[in-house]
Structure formats: structure tokens, C-alpha cells
């Protein structure tokens, strides 16, 4: 009976969707609803969370947010209509771009745990979501890819025009995944051994790409599957647009390697215990 009720709810939700792709973007935008002006806060937080040797000034900058927003806006125009104007649709894209960093990081939220104040003797703070979750990031990039690639000029921007900010961002996402999946995992509290963790199933990362080394619910074995789905669809469009030659180009090697690692992990670990299947 509960399954029937859930199915009715899903069907009702689908019935009221004006644009499925746009709804996905709106939901992701609400989750990552910062503005471009948050850049100074992002840089400050990056310095606090850094775990790798790199210059934080190069990892987060307003140029990337502005350039990506400028590239995304016209490619989302085809989603306008019904209750959403082209300006509103463009703003959804700009909000997302403000939280997608040049190094490939997709920020879950600009909410960084900063203290709000004291109310009735209790210290109140914003929740700390200033990380990249593998699940969130995969869903965000997949939703963005579907929305952009379905526009008249979207396929070229996503996989053909190497000077496009959109093209560069998808490449940065793949490069960052490879960095995340290749590093040593400092955590050891994963079942069944409780002695080690596999970095590819880590739930979240600092914004510079290093593994979050605090207490958290891990492993989250569905994260690599979501990332793989995103890259599989990106690779398929790349082949459709560029032909088989794409598979031998330099930009394809990272995408294909991350896909292989993620899918191999899914094949080997899908029966192992995981923490809280979500998306």
C-alpha cells in the first residue's frame, strides 16, 4: 500500500512538471543558491579547509563564476515558458555557476558553519555544507548537462568547442574526480573491516579536492555510480558529435579512466554495506 501511495505521488509530481529539466535545475539551484559576490567568503573558507599544497587564490575566483554564468544563460533559454521567464531561467544557471569552481568542485552550499549569534543563551550557527559531496555533484552536473545539451547550440558547447566555459567545466569535473579517486584515504572507519576506507566511496571532499577526514556516514557506495552516469552521457555525446576519433584524443582519456574506475567499483562493491542510499 505504501508503495502504491508513493507511486501516485511520483505520478502527480510528474504531471505538474512544466519542464522536467528546468525543475531539476531549480532544485539544484536552491541547494547551491549563492551569488557571484560570495567569492571573498569562498576564498576565506578555502584557506581554512585546504589539505593539498596549492594556491587557494587559483581555485576559486569570480571570473570562473561570471564566465560560466555568461555561457550557461543563453543555453538555457529554450527552457523558458510557463511560469518561468528567460530571465528567471538564466538566474537559475547563474546561481549554479556561482557554486561551481574552476578546479571542478561543485559546492553543496555556501553555508559554512559561521556563527549567527546567541539566542536565549544558545549559540546558533549556519549548517556547514561547504564541501563537495560526490552524490550532489554528480546530480548537479548531470542535470546541467541534460539541460544544456538539449539546447540548439548545447552539444557543441558541452563537448566540441574547447574554448567554451561549459566545455572546460565538464573537463575540470572529470579531472577533479580523477584526483579525488586517486589519493590515499586517511579514514579507516568503513565496514566491513573498520580498518580502511576506499577513497572512491568517500561521501564528501574539501573544496580543494582532498578527502574529508572528519567523522561522517561512510562509505556511500552510490556516489561513484552517479558520477559514472554523468560521464557516460558526456562520453556518448562526445562520440556522437566528434566521432570515434574522440576516444583517442587527450581530453577523452581522463573521462574514460574515471568512468572505468567508477564502474569497476560498482561492479565489485555493489553488494557491500553502504551508508544511507540516497539519490
N, C-alpha and C positions, 0 to 999 in steps of 0.2 A: 504493500500500500504506500509506504514512504517513497519507494522508487517511482510509483505512478504519479504521486504528487510532485516530486522533483521534476519528472519529465514534463508534466503540464506547465510547471514554472519555466522550464527551459523553452518550451514552445511559445509560451506567452511572451517571453523576453525576445525571442527571435521575431515574433510578429510585430513588435513595436519598434524594432530597429529601422531607422531610416537609411542609414549607411553602416553596414557592419564594420568595414574598415575604419570609418571615421569614429565609430563608438570605441573601437579598440584604442585608437589614438587618444581619444578624450580621456579614457580611463588611465592610460599610461601617463598622460599629461597631468592629470590630477595627482598621481602618485609622485611625479617629479616636477611639481609646479613652481619652480624657481624662475627668476627673471635674470636676464643677462647681467644686470647690475650687481648680482651677488658675487661677482668674480673675486673681489678682495677677500670676502669671507671664505671662499673656497680655497684660495691660496693659503690663508692662515691655517685652515683646518688641515690642508695637505701637509704642511710642515709638522703638525702635531702627530699625524698618522703615518709619516714616512717610515718605511722599513728598508727600502732599497737605496743604493747610492745613486742619486740623480738630483738634478736641479729642479726644485719644485716650480720655479717660475716658468719652466718649459712645458709643464704637464697640464696646467690649467691657465687658459687665457681667454679674454673676451673676444679676441679675433676669431678663435675657432667657433665660439657660440654664434657670433654675428655672421660669419661666412656660411656656417651650416644652416642657420635660420634663413638666410637670403636664398640659399639653394633649395631649401625644402618648400618654402612658401608657394612658389608657382607650381610646383609638382603636386601640391595638394588641392589645387583649385578645382579639380574635377569632382572632389568630394562635397563641394558646396551645394546647398539646396535644402529644401525643407526648413527645419528650424535653424540651420547653421548658415551664416553668411560666409563669403570667401574670406573676409577679414577675420572672423572667428576661427575658421579652419586654419588660417595662416598662423594665428596666435597659438593654437594648439601645437603646431610644429615648432614655433619659436620657443615655447616653454620646454619642449623636449630637448631642443638644441642647447638650451642653457644648462642642461644637466648631462650632456654628452661631451666628454673631454677629448682633447686632441690625441691623447695616448690610448684611446679606445674605451676608457672607463665610462660606464653608464651609472650615474649616481642614483641610488634609490630615492633619496630625498635630501634637500639642503638642510633639513632639520638636523642639528649637530650636537644635541645634548646641552646646549647653552642654558644657563640658569635664567629663569624668567623673573623669579622673585620669591618672597616668603609670604605665604597665605596662612593665617591662623597658626603661625609657628612652624609650618611645614614648608620646606624648600621645594619649589616647583620648577621643573626644567622641561625643555622640549625633549622628545624622544630622540635617541641618537641613531639615525638611519644613514649616516654619512659614510656609506660603504657601497660596494658593488656586489650585489647578490647574483650568482650565476643564473638563477631562475628568472629574476626580474629583468636582468639584462637581455637574456635570450628572448623573452616575450616582447620586450620593448623593441629590440632590433628586428624581430620577425614582423611585428605589427607595422613598424615603419617601412620595412622592405615591401610588404604587401601593398601598403597604401601608395608608396612612391612608384613601384614598378608597374602598377596598373594605370598610371597616367600616360598620356601620349608620348612624352619625352622621358619617362621614368626609367625605362630599360637602359637607355644609353647612359643616363646619369649614374645609375647604380653599378653597371658592370662594363661599360665601354669607354666612357670619357675619363681618362686617368687624371685630368686636371679638375674634375668636378669634386666639390667638397663632400658630396654624398658618396662618391666612389672611394675617396680617401678614408672616409669614416668607416665604411664597411671593411676596408683593408686593415685599419687600425684595430677594429674589434677583433678580427681574426688573429692579428699579431699579438694582441694582449692575451687572448685565450691561450695561445701557444706559450707565452711567458708564464701565465698562471699554472698551466698544466705541467710545465717542465721544471718548476722549482721544488726544492725539498720542502716537505711538510713538517712544521715544527710541532704539530699536535699529535697526541698519542691516545686519545680517549674514544676511539671508534670501535664499535662492535665488528666482528665477534671477539677479536683478540684483546681489545682495550690496551694494546701496546703500540699501535701505529695507526696512522690515517693515510688514505690516498689523496694526494693533493687535488686530483681531478674531481673528487666528490665533496670538496670543501664548499660550504654554503655561501661564504662571502669573503671578500678581499678588501684590503685597504685601497684607496683610490689611486695609489701608485702601482697597484698590481700585486703586491705581496700578500701572502696568506694571512687572514685574521687569526691571531694566535691567542685569543681570549676564549672563555667558556661560551659554548654555543651548542645548539642541537645539531649534531653531525653523526654520520655522514648524511648528505642529501643527494641520493643517487640519481634523482630525476633531473638534476641540473644539467649534466652533460647531454642528456637526450634532448632537452630543449635547445641547447646550443647547437647540437648536431642538426636538428630540424631547420634552424635558421640558415646554417651554412650549406646544407644540402640544396635548399631552394635557391640560395645565391649562386651556387655552382651550376645548378641546372639552367638558370637564366644566362649565366656566363657562357655556357656551351651553346645555348640556343642562339645567342646574339653573335658570339665570336667564333663559333665552330670548334672543331676538335683541337685546333691549334692552341686554344686557351689552356688546355691541360698541360702543355709543355712550357708555358710562359712562367716567368718568375713569380708573378702575383698569385698564381694558382697554387703554388707549392705549399704555402702556409695554410691556405684554406683546406686543401685536400689532406694535409697532415693532421690538422686539428679534427677534421671530420673523422679520419681513421681512428685517431686516439679516442675520441668520444664514443664512437660506435663500438669499438673494441671493448671499451669499458662497460658499455651497456650489455654487450653480449656475455661478458664474463661475470658481471656483478648484479644482474637484474634480480637474481633470487636471494641476494644478501639483504640483511635487515638495513633499513634506512630510517631517517628521522622525518616524520610528518610529510608524506606525499602531499603536494600542494597543487600547483597548476596541472 
